[in-house]
Amino acid sequence: MPTVNLTARTVESLKSPPPKQQIDYWDDSLPGFGVRVSYKGTKTWIVMYRYNGRLRRHSFASAAEMDLAEARKLARRKLIGVDDGEDPGAAKAAARKVQTFAELATEYLERHAMPLKRSWKQDKQIIDKDLLPRWKHSKPSDISRADVRALIESVVDRGAPIQANRTLALVRKMFNFAIGSEWVAQNPCNQVKALGKEVSRDRVLNDDEIRKVWAALDSEEPPIQAMFRLRLMTAQRGGEVLRMRWDEVDLKSGWWALPASSVKNGRPHRVYLTPAVVEILNDLKAWYEARIAEINPGRARKHKEPVAMSEWVFPSPKAQAPVAWVQKAAERIRTASGVEFRPHDLRRTAASLMTGSGTPRDVVKKILNHVDRDITAVYDRYSYDAEKRKALTKWGRQLERILSEKPSEVVVPFPAKRAV
């Protein structure tokens, strides 16, 4: 059982052993992970682990269907699972019982997406909207390349080419997961090309557009107003704003402390909240309290449990969780303002205008919480609180000036059905 430096080129060059034999090559960078080569030339990714005192070997994917990087990543998760008391072999045996794509979707969400992806709700939405209606009762092994291509073309046909790319990427990932669990032998997404042209967005709203969007927000409920305005005022990621918790926010000192578990790059982050932002949050809290005071007497008369203030600043109306999607609200605001924008453009606009007004790029990077790849960043543990406070205060004053100027044309927002 030789140990080698497994690279894509190394795996490709491994020769078949003599007839009726097989040989395992182990990765020198990830102990317990390797590739098995059969005398017929078949190459299979494997892990070796000890469970209940017994040494076990578990094969989980064909090298022809899963590349080395993905296999190493999956092997690492399996080996970590062993440390947590899981047996990959038992999971593999249970997986053989799965009969339908709906069961595959459930297993993928529960065993992969929910534990490992902050964006798992986006996967679930695609599954519920596009995948299950087509394949709910189909066997995963019966889904063909033509089926995948037809699905992707249907998403393109409804005018969503970029969403089609996201859907294809998810289906490919789900079938790689299925290969790893040995539900299927091959991925039907192989050789299916993305149909949407990916273009890096560089949309920055001009002053007039900022005023129109801001004015359109006046017709929205306070939570929608606050979440969109905070994205522009703080320049933070949309998902991090939506997951904001009251216990992370100090409204007296004006700081928002994001734990590593809430941040996309896994690094704790501090955001200065200007007095204008603090005022928005105080008003929002008062609005929630007023609604709770209005609702609870009726609930008491019906002998229902009283409603309490949510731990989330932007709670979902349907569950004890933060709001996950704001597409409907964004569409209303685009219609009311006449400005074609995406919510992420607000963050980009804030960052661009800060840089354009003279704020150093390295300070803007700290505000945005971008990862610094420079080797010196490893040793840089300075918080930059003073610089961030100064920059965001300056941006707040700049935004106030923009909003105080007269728009080029009057926008009259119209009432709309409240939905997030």
N, C-alpha and C positions, 0 to 999 in steps of 0.2 A: 504494500500500500504506500506508494511514493507520495511525498509531500512536495508540491511544486508551487510556483508563483502563477496562479491561475489568471490568465488574461484571455481576452476574446481570441487572440491569435494562437495562444497556447492550446486552448480547447479545440480550435479548428484543426490544429496540427496533430492531435493525439491519434496514434495508430491503433487499429483493432488488434486484440490479442489473438492467440491461436484458437482454432475451432473449439467450441464447447467451453470456452473460458471467458472470463470478464475481469476487468481490472479497475480498481478505484483509485482516483487521483485526488488528494486532499489539498485544500487551499491553505497556504502558509500564513495568510492574513486573517482568516476566520476559522479557527479550530472547530472541527466538527462538520464543516461544509466541504463538499467535493462533487466530482462528476464520475459516474460509472460508465465505462466503455465496454460494450459487449463485442463478441467476436463477429457479429454482423455489422458492426460500426455504429450501432445506436448509442447515443450519449444521453445520459439521464442525470439530472441534478439530485443529490442525496444529502442527507444529514445523518450523523451518528450521534447518539445521545445515550445517557444512562437514566433509566426510569425504574423506580422501585428496586434499585440495585442491579438491574439487568441492562446490559449493553444492547442497544437496538439500532438498526439501520432503517431509514425511512426515505424512499424515493418519492419525489413530489412533482417533477415536471420534466418534459423532454427538452433537451438543449436546442432542438430544432424549433420549438414553439416559444421558448422563453430565453431572452438573452442573459448574459452573465450578470449584468448589473441588477436586473430585476430578480434573478435567482438568488444572488447573494443577499439582497434586501429581504426577500421572503425567508431565506434560511435563517437570517439573524433573528427575525420575528419568531420563528419556530423554536429556536434555541432559547430565546428569552422566555417563551412560553413554558418550556421545560423547567426553567428555573422557578417559574410560578406554579409548578405542579401539573402542567398540561402534558398530555401524551399525544404527539403528532400522529402516531400510528393509529390510536383510537379514534381521533378526529377523522382520519382518512377512512376508517372502516364505517363510521357513522355516515360519512358523506356518500358512500356507495348507495345508501338507501334513498337518497334524494331522487325524485322522479320528474319534477317540473321546474320550469324557469322561475316560477314564483317562489319555490323553495330555495333555489339558488340565490335569488334576490334577497330573501330574508337572511340566509347564511352570510352573504357578502356584507350586508349592512351591519349585522350583529357581531360578526367575528373580525371584520376588517375595517369598514368605514367608520362606524361609531367609536371604536376604541382608538383609531389612529388618525382620523381626519377631522379637523375642525369644521370643514365644509361638507360634512356628511349629509346635511339636510338638502344640499343642492343635488347630491347623488339621488337621494330619495325622491325628490321632486321629479327628476328626469325618469326615474324608474316608474313612478306612479303615472306620469303623464304620457310617456311614449313607449316604454318597454312592456309593462304588464298588459296594457290593452291588446298588444299584438301577440305576446308570447307567454302569457300567464300559464296556460295549460300545456305548453309545448315542452318536450324533453330537451334539455340543453344540448344533447348530442345530435338532435334533429335539426337544430338551427344552422342554416347554411350561409355561405358567403353571399349568395343571392338575397337571402332574407335580410342580412345586415345591410347590404347595399340598398335594398328597397326601403328599409327603415330610414336610412340617412337621407335618401332622396326625398322622402315624404316630408322630412323636417325642412329641407332646403325649399321644397315647393311651397311651403306655407310662409316663406319669406324670412327664414331664420338660418342663414348659412353658417354663421359662427356657432350658433347653438347646435347645429348638426355636427360640427367638429367636436364639441364638448360631449355630445351623445356618443359619437364613435369612440372617443377616448374612454368613456365610462364602460361601454360594452366590451372593449378590448381588455380593460382592467378586470372586469367581472369574469371574463372567460379565462384570463390568466390565473385568477383566483380559483376558478373551477378546475383548471389543469393541475394546480398545486394540490387540490384536494382529490384529484383523480376522478372527477365526475365526467370529464371529457378528455379526449386524447389530443385534440387540436383546437386552435382558436380560429373561428370563422371570420374574424376581422383581418386575418393576414391578407395582405395585398389589396385591402379596401382602402382607398385613398380619401383623405379629407377633402371635401368639396368646397368649403368656405375659404375665402382668401383672408388670412389673418393679417391684420394691419395694426401696428402699434399705435395706440391712440395718443395724440399730443394736444387734445382739445383743451384750450384755456378760455374761459369766459372773459369777455371784455367788460368794462365798467357798466355799460348799458344793460348787458345781459344779466349781470349780477343783480342790478336793481330790479329787473323784471322778475327774476326767479324769487328774489326776496319778497317782492310784493305779492306774488302768486301764493306764497306760503301763508299769507294772512287768512286765506279762506280754509285752511286746514285745521284739524284739531291740534291742541297744544303739543301732544307727543310727536306728531309728524313735523310740526314747525320746528320743534327743538332738535330732533335728530338730524334734519337737513341743515339747519343753521349751525349746529355744532360741528358738522363735518367741514363746513367752510371756515368757521372761526378757529378751530383747533388744528386743522390739516391732518386729522388722524384717519386711519383706515375705517371704512364703513362698518365692517364686521366688528371692529373693536369698539366703535361708538355704540352699535346696537347691543353689544354685550356689557355695556357699562353697568356697574353695580353701585348702589348708594354707599356701601361701606368702602368703596375705593376712592370716593370723592370727599375731600375736605373743603367744604364751602366757606369755612372761616379763613383758612390760609390760602385758598385758591389753588389747590394742587389735586391732580388726579393721578393716583398711583396704580398703574396696571401691573398685575402679577404676570410672571412668565407664562402661566397657563392660559392667559387671555390674549397673548400677543402672537401674531403670525410667526415671527422669527424666534419665539421661545425665550426672549430676553425681557426682563422687567423694564418698565418704562415709566417716566414721570412727565406729565403734561401740565404746563401752567394754564390756569383758567383765569382769563381776564375778568374784571368786574362785570362786564356785559354778559359773559358766559355764566358766571355765578348767578346773576340776576335771572337768566333764562331758567336755570336749574331750580332756583328757589321758587319761581313762579310755577314751574311744572310740578314740583312737590306739593305746593299749595292747591293746585288744581286736582291732583290725585286725592288729597285729603278731603277736599270738598265733595268729590264724587263718592268717596267711601262713606262720608257722613250722610250723604243723601241716600245711598243704597242700603246701608245696614238696617235702618228701622224697618224697611219692608221685608228684609230677610228675616229679621227677628219675629215679625208677625207670622211668617210662614215656617217658623222653627228651623230655620237654616243657619248654618255656621256663619258668623260675621266675616266680611271680607277685610283682610289686613293689607297694609302697604306692601307691595312686592319688593323683593330684594333687588329687582332689576329696575333700572331707570326707564327702560323701554320694554315693558313686559308684553308678552303675547297675550291677546285676549282669549286664546283657546287653550293655553296650557301654562303650567308653572315653569316658564322658560322665557328667554328674551325673544323679541321679534326677530325673525330670520329673513324675511323677504319684504322689500319695499317697492317692488316693481309697479304695483297698481298706483301707489302714491306718486311715484316718480312720473308715471304717465299722466296723471292728473295735472301735475305741476308743469310738465312740458306743454300740455294743452293750454293751461291757463296763462302761462308766461309767453308762449310763442317761441320759446328758446329750446332748440334741440340739444340736449345734453344728457349725460349719464351721471349718476350720483358720484362715481369716482372722479369725475372731472372737477368736482368741488375741491377735493384734496389737491389735485394737480394745479388748479387755479391759485389756491392759497400759497402753495410752495413757489410757483412761478412769480407771483407778485411780490412775495417776500424777497426772493433773490433779486428781482428787478429793482427793488427799492433800496438795495445795498446791504441786505443781511448776508453775511458770509455763507458760502455753500456748505461748509462743514457744520455750521450751526443749524441750517435748514435740514441737513441730513439727520442731526440729532433730534430735531423736532419730529421728523417723519419716522424716526426709529429705523432707518435703513442700516443694514449690516455693513460695517466698514471692513473691506477685504485687506486693507493695508496691514503689514506685519506689525507695525507699531500699535495698532488697535488692540492687540492682545494684551498689551501692558497699560492701556489707557482706561482707567477706572474712574476718571473724573466725571461727575454727573452732568456738568454743563447747565445746572439749574439757573444760574444767573444769566447766562447767555440766552437760554430758552425763554426766560421770563421777559427779558428785554426785547427779543425778537417778536414774540407773540403780542406784547403790549404795543409795539410799533405797528404790527399788522392790524391789530384791533383799531388803532386810530386811523390807519389807512382805509380800512373797510368802512368806518363811520363816515369818512369824507366821501367815499364813493356813493354810499347810500343817501347822503344828504344832498347830492347833486340832482338836478331835475332830469328825469328820463326823457329820451327823445320822443317817446309816444306813451300815452296813458294806457295802462293795462288794467282791465276790470276783471278780477278773478270771479269765477262763477261757482256757486255751491255745487258740491258733488257728493255722491254717496261715499261715506267714510269707509275705506277699506285699506288694508296694508298689503 
